[in-house]
C-alpha cells in the first residue's frame, strides 16, 4: 500500500452529460456488529466486502457512471486535460526504468507523444543507437487488456533479459524471457516477481504469489521462492525457500521471502520483506543444497533500511541509535551486522537517504527538512567525506551506479520547479557531464512560479516543514483556490518532485501545498514513528494545522481549500475531513485505506500491521480505530464535496474499503455538496493503465476542486445534482 501519487503524477470518463445520468440511490443499510476488546462497532455496509455480490457491483457501477458524468460536465475539465497532455507531450520522449549491464548495454522504458504505454528500448552505451526491444501492446493483441511493463531484469552477462508485464493495473506478473537480440523464449512464468539471475546466466530465483485473485486471502500467505532454468516449464521449477524447507528462518505468514544472488559477494541473500523499514536478511553459499542453513546477516533490531556490497565489504544504512541514519561497514569475511563499524556518523541536521558503492568509494545522499538534498563522497581509504558541489540546488537527488567494479555514478537532480536532470560525475576531476536520457524540454511557465518552504506549528507545538508552490504574483487576499497533498506513512518522504500535471494546476492560479507530516520520513525515523500506530493522529493533525496556517496567512479560505492523497494517504485525507469538515470545500482520497479496523480482512492487510497495527492487540486496535475514517463519519453532518476513487483490480487497497466509506458518507451528509464515488473497473492501485485514463482521472479531480472552489472556468455546464 505504498504511495502512488508521485509515480502516477507525471478512467477514461463516460461520454455522457450530468443531466443524462440519474443520481444513484443510497446504498442499503444492513447493520452488522463486531466486538473488539469490549468495544462494539456497528458496521452498516459490511456486506460490501463481498465484491462478487451483484447488488454491490451494480451500486458501484451506478456511482461510477454518475461520478464520471458529473466530472465530464464541469466546464474547463477538457481544457485542463488538454493542457496536462500538452505539458507531458512537450517532451519528445520520456525515459525511466533504466538498467545498465556490465557490457554497458542500456535497457529502458520510453514513451513518446501519442503513446498510451511505455515501450522497452535498447542501446549500446549512452551514445549508442536506439532500437525498439519489446512493445507490450503486441504481447496479447486482440484483447481488451492493457499490458504495462513492471520490471526489466538482465542477467549478469547481459545476454538474457527477463521482462515482467501485468494487465490493467492488477499487479499479477507475467514474466517473459528474451535473448539480447530480442528473441523470446517459449516459457511464460506466472505470478513471478523478485527476479534475480544466478552466475551461470541461465537460471534465476523468483518469488511466486499463490493466486491471481486480488480478493483471495491466501494470495500472499507463506509464498515460496523457486529457481527457474531456461527453456523449461514453470511447473518443473525447484523449490529454493519456504517456511517448511528452512525452519531455521523465522518468517510470518504475510512476509515475502526474496532470494538474491550477489555477484560482488558471491553469496545468496535471503530478504524477508515486509512494510517494516528494518530489513531482515540471511546469507549462505550460492546454490547450496536445502540442508544448508541460512545464517543471519542483519536482524530487524539492527534497523538497516538499505545496503550495498563490493568485493570486500558490505555497507549498511541504519537508524539504530541514529534517527537521521548512519552508515556502517563489515568485511565480507564476517559480513554480519554485528561485526560492522560506523564509517559515516549520524548528522543532527541532515538525514542520509541513499547510498551507492563504486570502485572509487562510497557515495551517499542526504536531505534537510525533506526539501534540501546534497551528495557526499567518501573515497576509499579516507575517513572524511567530501561534499559534492552539485550543478544546481537540489530538492531531491537520486543516485545510480553501474556496479561496484566501475567508477560510473549518475546523480539525478530535481525540485518542485526543476525538471529532473541526470549527470555523470567524474571523481578524478570533480566535474559533471549532463547525460539526459529523456529529451530536453522547456517550461517557460516555470519562470512565474515560486516554491516557498515554511515551518508550521502543529497541535502539540511541533514544527512541521511545509512546501507551498504558486505563481509569484498571487494576492494574499484569501481567495486563492488551494489544494493540500501529502502521504505520511511508512517513513516514505514526499520529497520535491517535478510534475507537469501539478504545474497545470498552478496555471489556474491554484496554490499547491505539501505538508511533510509525521508518518513520513522527511525528518528521520523518529518522524516516521511519530505518525505510526497509536501516534498516527499526528499525521492528519499536522495537515489540519497546515490548513489553519494557510487560512491565517491569507492564502485561502475554507470555501476554496481542498485536500487529497492516495493509498495510505487516504487516512490523512479521510481523518482530516471527518475531524474538521468545516476546514475544507472538497477532498479526494484516491484508492484510499478508509476502513483500517477491517484492513486485516483483506489479502494485503496483514502485511501492513507493522505500520498501522493489529486488531489483535488492544492498544493497537485503539490506534486503528482512531485512524479509521469510515467509523468517524458522523450522521447528519455537513461534509465537504468528495471524490472517492477505487480500482477493482487493486491488490493493495481492496475496492470495498473506499466503497464502504463512500456509502456511509453519502448517507450521513446533510450539505448540498456532492459525494462522488468513482471505481475504475479496468484499473488497480494506480499506474499500469493507459496514460490518457490516468490524466483524465487527475484532470477530473483538479476540475472538481476548482468547481467546488467557485472558479469561473470550472462550473457545471447544466448543473443537475438531484
Secondary structure, 3 states (H helix, E strand, C coil): CCCCHHHHCCCCCCCCCHHHCCCCCCCCCCCEEEEECCEEEEECCHHHHCCCCHHHHHHHHHHHHHHHHHHHCECCHHHHHHHHHHHHHCCCCEEEEEEECCCCEEEEEEECCCCCCCEEEEEECCCCCCEEEECHHHCCCCCCCCEEEEEEEECCCCCEEEEEEEECCCCCCEEEEEECCCCECCCCEECEEEEEECCCCCEEEEEECCCCCCCCCCCCCCCEEEEEECCCCHHHCEEEECCCCCCCCCCCCCCEEEEEEECCCCEEEEEEECCCCCCEEEEEECCCCCCCCCEEEECHHHCEEEEEECCCEEEEEECCCCCCCEEEEEEHHHCCHHHCEEEECCCCCCEEEEEEEECCEEEEEEEECCCEEEEEEEECCCCCCEECCCCCCECEEEEEECCCCCCCEEEEEEECCEEEEEEEEECCCCEEEECCCCCCCCCHHHHHEEEEEEEEECCCCCEEEEEEEEECCCCCCCCCCEEEECCCCCCCCCCCCCCHHHHHHHCCCCEEEEECCCCCCCCCHHHHHCCCHHHCHHHHHHHHHHHHHHHHCCCCCHHHEEEEEECCHHHHHHHHHHHCHHHCCEEEEECCCCCHHHHHHCCCCHHHHHHHCCCCCHHHHHHHHHCCCHHHCCCCECCCEEEEEEECCCCCCCHHHHHHHHHHHHHHECCCCCEEEEEECCCCCCCCCCHHHHHHHHHHHHHHHHHHCCCCCCCECCCCCC
